Amino acid sequence: HGPCCGACGGGGDMLEGRQLRLAIGSRAILRGIDVSLAAGDCLGLYGANGAGKSTLLSILSLQREPSSGRLRMFGEPARIDDLALRRRLGYLGHEPGVFLGLTGHENLVFYGRLYRLDRVHHRAEEALVRVGLGPFRHEAVRSYSAGMRQRLALARTTLHRPELLLLDEPHQSLDPAGADLLDDEIREHCAR
């Protein structure tokens, strides 16, 4: 892990996990993981299928509690029931997390309202244009290709301008242009 770009802020840990463990029944999934990230850092997790990468990300994104260990974000203890802290995160998992029966615009407005954003319709429009879905904004997401759904998921993940992005196999289903767009978004996020 190291700086994602030349703009590392270096101002303390945004995320710190110490001795994170997770067991399901008698099976140990994570065995004492330590992780820390400062502003501007990027960390890539590599490993075999079933190694626990997605499980670790589910803990770091406050979707699951570890069996033991300590997790801190932005200098404070992190708990899954801390809604204010969750609003500071952006998480993109294996599933896009979008509603197929809604349009792209309606999806982003829905999430924008959950995050209590101002000018939610305007932000949704900007986000759709940014990910190349402007012309498809009023089409039902069920008609989108897998790559278009992933682009919409990226727009959803970054709509509220999170301070910390957690991405689990984010290039999944993206064509080269979509992968470049995602990489640009990550670089811009790190620079901020």
N, C-alpha and C positions, 0 to 999 in steps of 0.2 A: 504494500500500500504506500501511497505517496501522493505528492501533489498531482492533481488532475490537470492543472494548467499553471501558468505562471502567476496566478492571482491568489495564492494561498494566504489566507488571512492570519493564520497562526495564533488566533486569540483564544486559546483554551479548547478543551474538548467539547465538541458538539454532542458526541456520543461516546460513552465508555461502558463497556461490559466486562465484568470480572468474574471468572470461574462460572460462566453460564453453563448450566446443566439442564438437560431435559430427559426424563425417563417416561416411557409409556409402559405401564405394568413393570415387568422385570427387565425390559429392553432399554438400554441406555442409547439415546439418539445423539445427544450432545454430551461431551465429557470434559467440562471445564474449559470453555472457550473464553479467551480474552480478546477484546477488540477495542480500538479507540480511533476516533476520527476527529480532526480539527477542521475548522472552517476552510473550505477550498480543497480538502482531501477527497480522493476517490479510492475506493477499496474494491477490488475484484475478488470474488470467491470462485475457485476452480476445484473440481473434484468429480469423482465418479458419481453416477446416479445412485441415489440412496445414501450419500455421504452426510447429509444433514444441512446442505446449503439453504434450501427453501425453509427448513425448520428454523434455522438461525434467523433468517430474514423475517419469519413470522413473529419471532420474539422481539427483534429490533423494531418492527413496525407496530408493536403493541397489540398484536392480534392474539398472542398466546403468552402466558406467563411461564418463565422457566421454573423447573422443579427447585432449583437453588441457584445462588449467585446474585450478583448485584448489577443493576442496569441504571445508568444515569444518562440524562439528555439535557443539554444546555445547562449543566451544573446542578441539576435537581434530580432527585430519585424519580425514575420512570415507572408509572403504573398503567395498566391497561384501561383503567376507568378514568384516567385524566383526559377529559375531552379537550381542554385547552392545549395540552401538549400534543394530542393527536392532530390538532389543526395546524401544527407547525411541521407536520410530516407529509410527504407525498410518497405513496406506495403503489407500485405497479407490479402485480403478481402474474402468475401463469395464465389466469383467466382475466380477460379485459375488465370485468366488473362494470359492464354497461347494460342497460335495459334494451332488449331487442325490439320491444313494441313501441318504444319512443323514437323520435327523430334524434339526430346528433345534437341539434340545438337544445331540444327538450332534456336530453341527458345531462348536458352541461349546466343548464339552468337548475335542474333538480339538485345536482351536487353543489352548485354555487350557493343555493339557498341553505343546504346543510351546513356549509361553511360560513354562512351569514355574510356573504360578500355584498358589497354595494355594486350598483350598476351591473347586475348579474347578466342581463341580456347582452349588454355591450361586451362584457368579458367573454361570454360564450362565443359571440361572433368572432372576436379577435382570436380566440384560441382555435376555432375551427379553421380560420384562414391560415393561421400559423402552421397547422399540421397538414394543410393541403386538402381539407374537407369542406371548404367554403361552398363549392357548387352542390354539395350533397347534404347541406345543413338541414334541409326539410324532408329528407328521405328517412323512412324507418330504418333503424339500424339492422333489422333482420335482413335487409337487402344489401348490406355492406359485405364486402369480402373480408376474410380473416385479417388481412393487412390493414384494411380501412378501420376495422374494429380496434386493432392495436393502436393505430394513430389516434382514434377517439379516446382510447384509454390513456394515452400519453397526454392528450389535452386535459382529460379529467384529473390526472395525477398532478399536473402543474398549474391548473386553473387558479388555485388559491395562493400561488407563488410560495410554496413551502420552503422552509429553511433547510430541510434535510430530505434528500431524495433517496428512496430505497427501491431498487429495481431488480426484479427476479427474471432473468432471461428476457430482457426487454426487446431484443432484436427478433424474437420469435414472430414469425409470419410476415415480417417486413421485407419489402423488396429493397434493392440497393438505395433508391431515393429515400425511402422511409427510414432505412438504417442511418443514412447520412443526416437526415432531419433530426433523428433521435440523438445522434452524437453531437450535433450542433447545440441541441437543447441542453445536453449534459454540460458541454463546455461553457455555455452562457450561465447556467446555474452555478457552476463552480466559480466563475468570475465574479458573480454577485456575492 
